[in-house]
Amino acid sequence: MANRGQAFETMMLVISVIVALAILGVLLQILGIVKIFNPSDPAATMSQDLKKVQTKGYGIEVPRKLTLSKSIIDVKGVITDIPILEDDVKFVCDDDAICGSDKAISLEKDDKRVVIKNNVEVFVAVCGDASNDNGAKYCVAFSRTETGATESCDKGCLGG
């Protein structure tokens, strides 16, 4: 029987380590412990939903549960690559438990900027109507519940 040599054994060890790390990464992703492959970016998620509503011209996207960490999100960061004006978008938050000057989320600069003071899990809904001439055409709403986010968005932009 011919010997394969030291290089073959080393290569097999390297391949087994790579396979083991890939399996570990997939398992951790499934369990939700570590988000290696898809880190959460709330502004990008809001932007994707806003683009869907803008493309249709009207409507409301199903609220998504997002984890917001201490940061600032402004309208400019959400409308990148979307052909709408800053004045056409506003943030809405009617949930007194998480929104306010002394709460986890506060709205500033005429509802054009969200200041996240503490890590918080919220539902975010995006809605709009391109034909609306009474204020903002598109809204991004925050709430602790899906229903709250939908209602805030509807009331803030669609006049519901």
TISE-980804 format. One record per atom (N, C-alpha, C): residue number from 1; atom name; x, y, z. Coordinates in pm, whole numbers, plus 32768, in hexadecimal, padded with zeros to 4 digits. Layout:
! TISE-980804
+-------+-------+------+-------+------+
| torse | mikol | east | north |   up |
+-------+-------+------+-------+------+
|   NUM |    CA |    X |     Y |    Z |
...
+-------+-------+------+-------+------+
END
This chain:
! TISE-980804
+-------+-------+------+-------+------+
| torse | mikol | east | north |   up |
+-------+-------+------+-------+------+
|     1 |     N | 8054 |  7F8A | 8000 |
|     1 |    CA | 8000 |  8000 | 8000 |
|     1 |     C | 8059 |  807D | 8000 |
|     2 |     N | 803F |  80DA | 7FA9 |
|     2 |    CA | 8091 |  8151 | 7F9B |
|     2 |     C | 806A |  81BA | 8003 |
|     3 |     N | 80CD |  81FE | 803B |
|     3 |    CA | 80B4 |  8269 | 809A |
|     3 |     C | 8092 |  82E9 | 804D |
|     4 |     N | 8034 |  8336 | 8083 |
|     4 |    CA | 8009 |  83AF | 803D |
|     4 |     C | 805F |  8426 | 8061 |
|     5 |     N | 809D |  8426 | 80D2 |
|     5 |    CA | 80F7 |  8492 | 80F6 |
|     5 |     C | 80BA |  84F4 | 8159 |
|     6 |     N | 810D |  854B | 818C |
|     6 |    CA | 80E5 |  85A9 | 81F4 |
|     6 |     C | 8089 |  8617 | 81BD |
|     7 |     N | 809B |  8641 | 8143 |
|     7 |    CA | 8048 |  86AB | 8109 |
|     7 |     C | 7FB6 |  8681 | 80FF |
|     8 |     N | 7F9D |  8604 | 80DD |
|     8 |    CA | 7F14 |  85D3 | 80D2 |
|     8 |     C | 7ECF |  85D7 | 815A |
|     9 |     N | 7F12 |  85AB | 81C2 |
|     9 |    CA | 7ED9 |  85AA | 8249 |
|     9 |     C | 7EBC |  8638 | 8279 |
|    10 |     N | 7F16 |  8695 | 825D |
|    10 |    CA | 7F03 |  8721 | 8286 |
|    10 |     C | 7E8B |  875D | 823C |
|    11 |     N | 7E7E |  8742 | 81BE |
|    11 |    CA | 7E0E |  8775 | 816F |
|    11 |     C | 7D8A |  873E | 81A3 |
|    12 |     N | 7D86 |  86BE | 81C5 |
|    12 |    CA | 7D0B |  8682 | 81FC |
|    12 |     C | 7CE5 |  86C5 | 8280 |
|    13 |     N | 7D47 |  86E6 | 82D3 |
|    13 |    CA | 7D2E |  8728 | 8351 |
|    13 |     C | 7CF5 |  87B5 | 833A |
|    14 |     N | 7D2F |  87FE | 82DC |
|    14 |    CA | 7CFE |  8884 | 82BB |
|    14 |     C | 7C6E |  887F | 8288 |
|    15 |     N | 7C50 |  8822 | 8232 |
|    15 |    CA | 7BC9 |  8814 | 81FC |
|    15 |     C | 7B67 |  87F2 | 826B |
|    16 |     N | 7B8D |  8797 | 82C7 |
|    16 |    CA | 7B31 |  8775 | 8334 |
|    16 |     C | 7B16 |  87EB | 838F |
|    17 |     N | 7B7A |  8840 | 83A8 |
|    17 |    CA | 7B65 |  88B7 | 83FA |
|    17 |     C | 7B05 |  8918 | 83B5 |
|    18 |     N | 7B16 |  892D | 8335 |
|    18 |    CA | 7ABC |  8987 | 82EA |
|    18 |     C | 7A2E |  8954 | 82EC |
|    19 |     N | 7A1A |  88D3 | 82D7 |
|    19 |    CA | 7994 |  8899 | 82DA |
|    19 |     C | 7957 |  88A7 | 8366 |
|    20 |     N | 79A5 |  888F | 83CE |
|    20 |    CA | 7973 |  889B | 8457 |
|    20 |     C | 7949 |  892A | 8476 |
|    21 |     N | 7998 |  898C | 844B |
|    21 |    CA | 7974 |  8A19 | 8461 |
|    21 |     C | 78F6 |  8A40 | 8415 |
|    22 |     N | 78E7 |  8A0F | 839B |
|    22 |    CA | 786E |  8A2B | 834D |
|    22 |     C | 77F3 |  89F1 | 8391 |
|    23 |     N | 77FC |  8977 | 83C2 |
|    23 |    CA | 778B |  8939 | 8408 |
|    23 |     C | 776A |  8986 | 8487 |
|    24 |     N | 77CF |  89AF | 84D2 |
|    24 |    CA | 77BA |  89FC | 854C |
|    24 |     C | 7775 |  8A82 | 852D |
|    25 |     N | 77A2 |  8AC5 | 84C3 |
|    25 |    CA | 7764 |  8B44 | 849C |
|    25 |     C | 76D2 |  8B34 | 8478 |
|    26 |     N | 76B1 |  8ACA | 842F |
|    26 |    CA | 7625 |  8AB1 | 8409 |
|    26 |     C | 75D1 |  8A93 | 8484 |
|    27 |     N | 7604 |  8A42 | 84DF |
|    27 |    CA | 75B9 |  8A21 | 8558 |
|    27 |     C | 75A1 |  8A9C | 85AF |
|    28 |     N | 7606 |  8AEE | 85C0 |
|    28 |    CA | 75F5 |  8B68 | 8610 |
|    28 |     C | 7592 |  8BC7 | 85CE |
|    29 |     N | 7594 |  8BCE | 854B |
|    29 |    CA | 7534 |  8C22 | 8503 |
|    29 |     C | 74A6 |  8BF1 | 8518 |
|    30 |     N | 7492 |  8B6F | 8510 |
|    30 |    CA | 740E |  8B33 | 8523 |
|    30 |     C | 73DC |  8B4D | 85B0 |
|    31 |     N | 7432 |  8B3F | 8611 |
|    31 |    CA | 740B |  8B56 | 869C |
|    31 |     C | 73FB |  8BEA | 86BD |
|    32 |     N | 742B |  8C41 | 8666 |
|    32 |    CA | 741C |  8CD0 | 867B |
|    32 |     C | 747C |  8D09 | 86E2 |
|    33 |     N | 74E2 |  8CBD | 8705 |
|    33 |    CA | 7541 |  8CEA | 8769 |
|    33 |     C | 759F |  8D53 | 872F |
|    34 |     N | 75D2 |  8D39 | 86BA |
|    34 |    CA | 7631 |  8D95 | 867B |
|    34 |     C | 75FE |  8DB2 | 85EE |
|    35 |     N | 75FC |  8E32 | 85CB |
|    35 |    CA | 75D1 |  8E57 | 8545 |
|    35 |     C | 764C |  8E78 | 84F3 |
|    36 |     N | 768F |  8E10 | 84C2 |
|    36 |    CA | 770B |  8E22 | 8478 |
|    36 |     C | 76EF |  8E4D | 83E8 |
|    37 |     N | 7692 |  8E0A | 83A8 |
|    37 |    CA | 767E |  8E1C | 8319 |
|    37 |     C | 761C |  8E8D | 82F7 |
|    38 |     N | 75C9 |  8EB6 | 8356 |
|    38 |    CA | 7565 |  8F1B | 8338 |
|    38 |     C | 7552 |  8F79 | 83AF |
|    39 |     N | 75AF |  8FD1 | 83C9 |
|    39 |    CA | 759E |  902C | 843A |
|    39 |     C | 752B |  908C | 841F |
|    40 |     N | 74E6 |  90B1 | 8486 |
|    40 |    CA | 7471 |  9107 | 8479 |
|    40 |     C | 749B |  9197 | 845D |
|    41 |     N | 7462 |  91D2 | 83F8 |
|    41 |    CA | 7478 |  925D | 83D8 |
|    41 |     C | 73EF |  929F | 83C9 |
|    42 |     N | 73BC |  92DD | 8435 |
|    42 |    CA | 7335 |  9315 | 8432 |
|    42 |     C | 731F |  937A | 83C2 |
|    43 |     N | 737F |  93D2 | 83A9 |
|    43 |    CA | 736E |  9437 | 833F |
|    43 |     C | 7360 |  93F5 | 82B7 |
|    44 |     N | 73AD |  938C | 829D |
|    44 |    CA | 73A4 |  9345 | 821D |
|    44 |     C | 731D |  92FF | 8210 |
|    45 |     N | 72EC |  92C5 | 827D |
|    45 |    CA | 7269 |  9283 | 827A |
|    45 |     C | 71FB |  92E8 | 825E |
|    46 |     N | 7200 |  935B | 82A1 |
|    46 |    CA | 719D |  93C4 | 8288 |
|    46 |     C | 71A4 |  93F3 | 81F8 |
|    47 |     N | 721D |  9402 | 81C4 |
|    47 |    CA | 7231 |  942F | 813B |
|    47 |     C | 71F6 |  93CC | 80D7 |
|    48 |     N | 720A |  9349 | 80EF |
|    48 |    CA | 71D2 |  92E2 | 8096 |
|    48 |     C | 713A |  92EB | 8093 |
|    49 |     N | 70FC |  92F6 | 8109 |
|    49 |    CA | 706A |  92FE | 8110 |
|    49 |     C | 7036 |  937F | 80D0 |
|    50 |     N | 707F |  93EE | 80E7 |
|    50 |    CA | 7056 |  946D | 80AB |
|    50 |     C | 705E |  9466 | 8013 |
|    51 |     N | 70C3 |  9423 | 7FE0 |
|    51 |    CA | 70D1 |  9414 | 7F4E |
|    51 |     C | 705C |  93C4 | 7F15 |
|    52 |     N | 702F |  935C | 7F5D |
|    52 |    CA | 6FBD |  930C | 7F2F |
|    52 |     C | 6F3E |  9361 | 7F28 |
|    53 |     N | 6F26 |  93B1 | 7F90 |
|    53 |    CA | 6EAF |  9405 | 7F93 |
|    53 |     C | 6EB8 |  9471 | 7F26 |
|    54 |     N | 6F2D |  94AD | 7F17 |
|    54 |    CA | 6F3F |  9516 | 7EB3 |
|    54 |     C | 6F2D |  94E0 | 7E26 |
|    55 |     N | 6F5B |  9466 | 7E0E |
|    55 |    CA | 6F4D |  9429 | 7D8A |
|    55 |     C | 6EBA |  9413 | 7D67 |
|    56 |     N | 6E6C |  93E6 | 7DCA |
|    56 |    CA | 6DDC |  93D1 | 7DB5 |
|    56 |     C | 6D90 |  9455 | 7DAE |
|    57 |     N | 6DC3 |  94BA | 7DF5 |
|    57 |    CA | 6D80 |  953C | 7DF8 |
|    57 |     C | 6D28 |  954F | 7E72 |
|    58 |     N | 6D05 |  94E5 | 7EB6 |
|    58 |    CA | 6CB1 |  94ED | 7F2D |
|    58 |     C | 6CB9 |  9467 | 7F77 |
|    59 |     N | 6C83 |  9466 | 7FEE |
|    59 |    CA | 6C78 |  93E8 | 8038 |
|    59 |     C | 6CC4 |  93E9 | 80BB |
|    60 |     N | 6CC1 |  9375 | 80FB |
|    60 |    CA | 6D05 |  9364 | 817A |
|    60 |     C | 6D48 |  92DB | 817C |
|    61 |     N | 6DC3 |  92D8 | 81AA |
|    61 |    CA | 6E0E |  925A | 81B4 |
|    61 |     C | 6DF0 |  9219 | 823A |
|    62 |     N | 6DF6 |  9196 | 823E |
|    62 |    CA | 6DE2 |  914C | 82B9 |
|    62 |     C | 6E4E |  9176 | 831D |
|    63 |     N | 6E26 |  9199 | 8398 |
|    63 |    CA | 6E8B |  91C4 | 83FA |
|    63 |     C | 6EF4 |  9159 | 8413 |
|    64 |     N | 6F70 |  9186 | 8423 |
|    64 |    CA | 6FDF |  912B | 8440 |
|    64 |     C | 7011 |  9146 | 84CD |
|    65 |     N | 7036 |  90DC | 8511 |
|    65 |    CA | 7070 |  90EB | 8596 |
|    65 |     C | 7106 |  9104 | 8587 |
|    66 |     N | 7134 |  9176 | 85BC |
|    66 |    CA | 71C0 |  919B | 85B3 |
|    66 |     C | 71F9 |  91B9 | 863D |
|    67 |     N | 7277 |  919D | 864C |
|    67 |    CA | 72BE |  91C4 | 86C6 |
|    67 |     C | 730B |  9242 | 86A7 |
|    68 |     N | 72E6 |  92AD | 86EA |
|    68 |    CA | 732A |  932C | 86D6 |
|    68 |     C | 738F |  933F | 8745 |
|    69 |     N | 7408 |  935E | 871F |
|    69 |    CA | 7470 |  9378 | 8784 |
|    69 |     C | 748C |  940D | 8785 |
|    70 |     N | 74CD |  9439 | 87EE |
|    70 |    CA | 74EA |  94C6 | 8804 |
|    70 |     C | 7527 |  9504 | 8787 |
|    71 |     N | 74DC |  955C | 8746 |
|    71 |    CA | 750D |  959D | 86CC |
|    71 |     C | 74AD |  960C | 86A3 |
|    72 |     N | 74C8 |  9645 | 8631 |
|    72 |    CA | 7470 |  96AB | 85F6 |
|    72 |     C | 7454 |  9681 | 8566 |
|    73 |     N | 73D5 |  9681 | 8542 |
|    73 |    CA | 73AD |  9662 | 84B8 |
|    73 |     C | 7364 |  96DC | 8483 |
|    74 |     N | 7390 |  970F | 8411 |
|    74 |    CA | 734A |  9780 | 83D7 |
|    74 |     C | 7312 |  975C | 834E |
|    75 |     N | 72BB |  97B2 | 831F |
|    75 |    CA | 7276 |  979A | 82A0 |
|    75 |     C | 72DB |  978A | 822E |
|    76 |     N | 7345 |  97D9 | 822F |
|    76 |    CA | 73A9 |  97D0 | 81C3 |
|    76 |     C | 73E2 |  9743 | 81B7 |
|    77 |     N | 73F8 |  9702 | 8228 |
|    77 |    CA | 7430 |  967B | 8227 |
|    77 |     C | 73CE |  9613 | 81F7 |
|    78 |     N | 734C |  9630 | 8202 |
|    78 |    CA | 72E6 |  95D0 | 81DA |
|    78 |     C | 72C1 |  95DF | 8147 |
|    79 |     N | 72CA |  9659 | 8110 |
|    79 |    CA | 729D |  966D | 8085 |
|    79 |     C | 730E |  9661 | 801F |
|    80 |     N | 7384 |  9633 | 8047 |
|    80 |    CA | 73EE |  9623 | 7FE5 |
|    80 |     C | 73C1 |  95C5 | 7F77 |
|    81 |     N | 73DD |  95E8 | 7EFD |
|    81 |    CA | 73B8 |  9599 | 7E86 |
|    81 |     C | 7322 |  9591 | 7E6E |
|    82 |     N | 72D4 |  95E8 | 7EAD |
|    82 |    CA | 7243 |  95EC | 7E95 |
|    82 |     C | 7224 |  9679 | 7E64 |
|    83 |     N | 71E2 |  9685 | 7DF1 |
|    83 |    CA | 71CA |  970B | 7DB8 |
|    83 |     C | 7157 |  9756 | 7DFB |
|    84 |     N | 7167 |  9776 | 7E7B |
|    84 |    CA | 7105 |  97C8 | 7EC2 |
|    84 |     C | 714F |  9833 | 7F13 |
|    85 |     N | 7108 |  989B | 7F37 |
|    85 |    CA | 7143 |  990A | 7F81 |
|    85 |     C | 713F |  98EF | 8017 |
|    86 |     N | 7199 |  9930 | 8061 |
|    86 |    CA | 719A |  9922 | 80F3 |
|    86 |     C | 7116 |  994F | 812F |
|    87 |     N | 70D9 |  99B8 | 80F7 |
|    87 |    CA | 705B |  99EC | 812C |
|    87 |     C | 6FE7 |  998A | 8118 |
|    88 |     N | 6FF9 |  9928 | 80C1 |
|    88 |    CA | 6F8E |  98C7 | 80A7 |
|    88 |     C | 6F89 |  9856 | 810D |
|    89 |     N | 6FEA |  984F | 8168 |
|    89 |    CA | 6FF3 |  97E1 | 81C8 |
|    89 |     C | 6FF8 |  9818 | 8256 |
|    90 |     N | 6FB1 |  97D5 | 82B0 |
|    90 |    CA | 6FBC |  97F8 | 833D |
|    90 |     C | 6FB4 |  977A | 8392 |
|    91 |     N | 6FEC |  9784 | 840B |
|    91 |    CA | 6FE5 |  9718 | 846B |
|    91 |     C | 6F6F |  9732 | 84C7 |
|    92 |     N | 6F2C |  96C6 | 84F0 |
|    92 |    CA | 6EB7 |  96D1 | 8546 |
|    92 |     C | 6EC6 |  9670 | 85BA |
|    93 |     N | 6EA3 |  969D | 8631 |
|    93 |    CA | 6EA5 |  9644 | 86A6 |
|    93 |     C | 6E3B |  9674 | 8708 |
|    94 |     N | 6DCD |  962A | 8712 |
|    94 |    CA | 6D60 |  964E | 876D |
|    94 |     C | 6D5F |  95F8 | 87EB |
|    95 |     N | 6DC1 |  95A0 | 87F9 |
|    95 |    CA | 6DC7 |  9543 | 886A |
|    95 |     C | 6E0D |  9587 | 88E1 |
|    96 |     N | 6DBE |  95B2 | 8944 |
|    96 |    CA | 6DF4 |  95FC | 89B6 |
|    96 |     C | 6E55 |  95AA | 8A0B |
|    97 |     N | 6E4F |  9526 | 8A00 |
|    97 |    CA | 6EA7 |  94D1 | 8A51 |
|    97 |     C | 6F38 |  94D5 | 8A20 |
|    98 |     N | 6F4D |  94ED | 899F |
|    98 |    CA | 6FD6 |  94ED | 896A |
|    98 |     C | 6FFE |  9572 | 892B |
|    99 |     N | 6F9E |  95CA | 8911 |
|    99 |    CA | 6FBD |  9647 | 88CC |
|    99 |     C | 6FA6 |  96C0 | 8925 |
|   100 |     N | 7003 |  971B | 8920 |
|   100 |    CA | 6FFA |  9796 | 896C |
|   100 |     C | 7085 |  97C7 | 898E |
|   101 |     N | 708F |  9841 | 89BF |
|   101 |    CA | 7112 |  987B | 89DA |
|   101 |     C | 715F |  982F | 8A45 |
|   102 |     N | 7118 |  97EC | 8AA2 |
|   102 |    CA | 715B |  97A2 | 8B0C |
|   102 |     C | 7151 |  970B | 8AF8 |
|   103 |     N | 712A |  96DE | 8A81 |
|   103 |    CA | 7118 |  964F | 8A65 |
|   103 |     C | 7189 |  961C | 8A0A |
|   104 |     N | 717E |  959F | 89DD |
|   104 |    CA | 71E5 |  9560 | 898A |
|   104 |     C | 71F2 |  95A3 | 8901 |
|   105 |     N | 7182 |  95D5 | 88CB |
|   105 |    CA | 7182 |  9612 | 8846 |
|   105 |     C | 7149 |  969F | 884F |
|   106 |     N | 718D |  96FD | 8810 |
|   106 |    CA | 7153 |  9783 | 8805 |
|   106 |     C | 7162 |  97B3 | 8775 |
|   107 |     N | 70FE |  9800 | 874B |
|   107 |    CA | 70FE |  9838 | 86C4 |
|   107 |     C | 7129 |  98C9 | 86CB |
|   108 |     N | 717F |  98F1 | 866E |
|   108 |    CA | 71B2 |  9979 | 866D |
|   108 |     C | 71AE |  99B2 | 85E0 |
|   109 |     N | 71CD |  9A33 | 85D9 |
|   109 |    CA | 71D6 |  9A7B | 8559 |
|   109 |     C | 715A |  9A66 | 8502 |
|   110 |     N | 70E6 |  9A8B | 8537 |
|   110 |    CA | 7067 |  9A7E | 84F0 |
|   110 |     C | 704E |  99F0 | 84C0 |
|   111 |     N | 7068 |  998F | 8515 |
|   111 |    CA | 7052 |  9901 | 84F9 |
|   111 |     C | 70A7 |  98CD | 8485 |
|   112 |     N | 711B |  990A | 8471 |
|   112 |    CA | 7176 |  98DE | 8406 |
|   112 |     C | 71EC |  988E | 843C |
|   113 |     N | 71F5 |  9883 | 84C1 |
|   113 |    CA | 7264 |  983B | 84FE |
|   113 |     C | 7233 |  97EE | 8578 |
|   114 |     N | 7264 |  9772 | 8586 |
|   114 |    CA | 7243 |  971D | 85F8 |
|   114 |     C | 72C1 |  970C | 864B |
|   115 |     N | 72B7 |  972D | 86CA |
|   115 |    CA | 7327 |  971A | 8725 |
|   115 |     C | 7305 |  96A2 | 877E |
|   116 |     N | 7358 |  963B | 8776 |
|   116 |    CA | 7343 |  95C2 | 87C6 |
|   116 |     C | 73A4 |  95C9 | 883B |
|   117 |     N | 736D |  95D8 | 88B3 |
|   117 |    CA | 73BF |  95EC | 892B |
|   117 |     C | 73E4 |  9569 | 896F |
|   118 |     N | 7390 |  9503 | 8961 |
|   118 |    CA | 73A8 |  9481 | 899F |
|   118 |     C | 7389 |  9414 | 8939 |
|   119 |     N | 73C4 |  93A0 | 894B |
|   119 |    CA | 73A1 |  9330 | 88F5 |
|   119 |     C | 7310 |  930B | 890C |
|   120 |     N | 72C6 |  92F9 | 889F |
|   120 |    CA | 7237 |  92DD | 88AC |
|   120 |     C | 7209 |  928B | 8833 |
|   121 |     N | 71AD |  922E | 884C |
|   121 |    CA | 7170 |  91E1 | 87DF |
|   121 |     C | 70EA |  9221 | 87BF |
|   122 |     N | 70D7 |  9242 | 8741 |
|   122 |    CA | 705C |  9284 | 8715 |
|   122 |     C | 702C |  9247 | 8692 |
|   123 |     N | 6FAF |  9262 | 8674 |
|   123 |    CA | 6F7A |  9242 | 85F0 |
|   123 |     C | 6F7E |  92C2 | 859F |
|   124 |     N | 6FAA |  92B6 | 8522 |
|   124 |    CA | 6FB5 |  932A | 84C9 |
|   124 |     C | 6F5E |  9310 | 844F |
|   125 |     N | 6F03 |  936E | 8434 |
|   125 |    CA | 6EAD |  9366 | 83BE |
|   125 |     C | 6ECC |  93DD | 8363 |
|   126 |     N | 6ECA |  93C4 | 82E1 |
|   126 |    CA | 6EE1 |  942F | 8280 |
|   126 |     C | 6E65 |  9436 | 8228 |
|   127 |     N | 6E33 |  94B0 | 8214 |
|   127 |    CA | 6DBC |  94C0 | 81C2 |
|   127 |     C | 6DC5 |  9544 | 8176 |
|   128 |     N | 6D67 |  9558 | 811C |
|   128 |    CA | 6D66 |  95D6 | 80D3 |
|   128 |     C | 6D02 |  95D9 | 8063 |
|   129 |     N | 6CF4 |  9651 | 802E |
|   129 |    CA | 6C9D |  966A | 7FBB |
|   129 |     C | 6CDC |  96DC | 7F6D |
|   130 |     N | 6D0E |  96BE | 7EF6 |
|   130 |    CA | 6D56 |  9721 | 7EA5 |
|   130 |     C | 6CFE |  9796 | 7E7D |
|   131 |     N | 6C7A |  9785 | 7E7F |
|   131 |    CA | 6C20 |  97F1 | 7E56 |
|   131 |     C | 6BF7 |  984A | 7ECC |
|   132 |     N | 6C28 |  982F | 7F44 |
|   132 |    CA | 6C05 |  987E | 7FB9 |
|   132 |     C | 6C46 |  9907 | 7FB0 |
|   133 |     N | 6BF5 |  9970 | 7FB5 |
|   133 |    CA | 6C29 |  99F8 | 7FB0 |
|   133 |     C | 6C1E |  9A3F | 8036 |
|   134 |     N | 6BF1 |  99F9 | 809D |
|   134 |    CA | 6BDF |  9A35 | 8121 |
|   134 |     C | 6C4E |  9A09 | 8180 |
|   135 |     N | 6CC8 |  9A31 | 8165 |
|   135 |    CA | 6D37 |  9A0C | 81BC |
|   135 |     C | 6D8C |  999F | 817E |
|   136 |     N | 6DC4 |  994B | 81D5 |
|   136 |    CA | 6E1F |  98E1 | 81A7 |
|   136 |     C | 6DD4 |  9878 | 8156 |
|   137 |     N | 6E13 |  9848 | 80EF |
|   137 |    CA | 6DD8 |  97E0 | 809A |
|   137 |     C | 6DF6 |  9755 | 80CF |
|   138 |     N | 6E65 |  9747 | 811B |
|   138 |    CA | 6E8E |  96C5 | 814E |
|   138 |     C | 6EB0 |  96CF | 81E2 |
|   139 |     N | 6E8F |  9666 | 822E |
|   139 |    CA | 6EAB |  9663 | 82BD |
|   139 |     C | 6EF3 |  95E2 | 82E3 |
|   140 |     N | 6F46 |  95EE | 8349 |
|   140 |    CA | 6F86 |  957B | 8387 |
|   140 |     C | 6F5A |  9581 | 8419 |
|   141 |     N | 6F0B |  951C | 8444 |
|   141 |    CA | 6ECF |  951E | 84C9 |
|   141 |     C | 6F0D |  94B6 | 8525 |
|   142 |     N | 6F1B |  94DA | 85A4 |
|   142 |    CA | 6F54 |  9481 | 860A |
|   142 |     C | 6EEC |  9465 | 8675 |
|   143 |     N | 6EEB |  93E7 | 86A5 |
|   143 |    CA | 6E92 |  93C2 | 8713 |
|   143 |     C | 6EC1 |  9340 | 8751 |
|   144 |     N | 6E8E |  9321 | 87C9 |
|   144 |    CA | 6EAF |  92A1 | 8809 |
|   144 |     C | 6E63 |  922D | 87CA |
|   145 |     N | 6DF5 |  924B | 8783 |
|   145 |    CA | 6DA2 |  91E2 | 8749 |
|   145 |     C | 6D93 |  91F7 | 86B3 |
|   146 |     N | 6D75 |  918A | 866B |
|   146 |    CA | 6D5D |  9195 | 85DB |
|   146 |     C | 6CE6 |  91F0 | 85BF |
|   147 |     N | 6C7B |  91DB | 860A |
|   147 |    CA | 6C01 |  922A | 85F5 |
|   147 |     C | 6C1B |  92BE | 8610 |
|   148 |     N | 6C66 |  92DB | 8679 |
|   148 |    CA | 6C86 |  9366 | 869A |
|   148 |     C | 6CD6 |  93A9 | 862B |
|   149 |     N | 6D36 |  9361 | 85F3 |
|   149 |    CA | 6D87 |  939A | 8586 |
|   149 |     C | 6D30 |  93B4 | 850B |
|   150 |     N | 6CDB |  9355 | 84EB |
|   150 |    CA | 6C82 |  9366 | 8477 |
|   150 |     C | 6C24 |  93DC | 848B |
|   151 |     N | 6BE7 |  93E7 | 8503 |
|   151 |    CA | 6B8A |  9453 | 851E |
|   151 |     C | 6BD0 |  94DA | 851E |
|   152 |     N | 6C47 |  94E2 | 8558 |
|   152 |    CA | 6C92 |  9560 | 855A |
|   152 |     C | 6CB4 |  958C | 84CC |
|   153 |     N | 6CDC |  952E | 847A |
|   153 |    CA | 6D00 |  954E | 83F0 |
|   153 |     C | 6C84 |  957D | 83A3 |
|   154 |     N | 6C17 |  9536 | 83B6 |
|   154 |    CA | 6B9A |  9558 | 8372 |
|   154 |     C | 6B6B |  95E4 | 839A |
|   155 |     N | 6B6F |  95FF | 841B |
|   155 |    CA | 6B43 |  9681 | 844D |
|   155 |     C | 6BA3 |  96EF | 8423 |
|   156 |     N | 6C25 |  96D3 | 8423 |
|   156 |    CA | 6C89 |  9739 | 8404 |
|   156 |     C | 6C90 |  9762 | 8373 |
|   157 |     N | 6C74 |  9705 | 8317 |
|   157 |    CA | 6C85 |  9725 | 8289 |
|   157 |     C | 6C0A |  970F | 8234 |
|   158 |     N | 6BBC |  96AC | 8256 |
|   158 |    CA | 6B4C |  9688 | 8201 |
|   158 |     C | 6AC8 |  96C4 | 8230 |
|   159 |     N | 6ACC |  970E | 829F |
|   159 |    CA | 6A55 |  9754 | 82D1 |
|   159 |     C | 69EF |  96F6 | 830E |
|   160 |     N | 6A18 |  967E | 8338 |
|   160 |    CA | 69BB |  961B | 836D |
|   160 |     C | 6995 |  962C | 83F9 |
+-------+-------+------+-------+------+
END
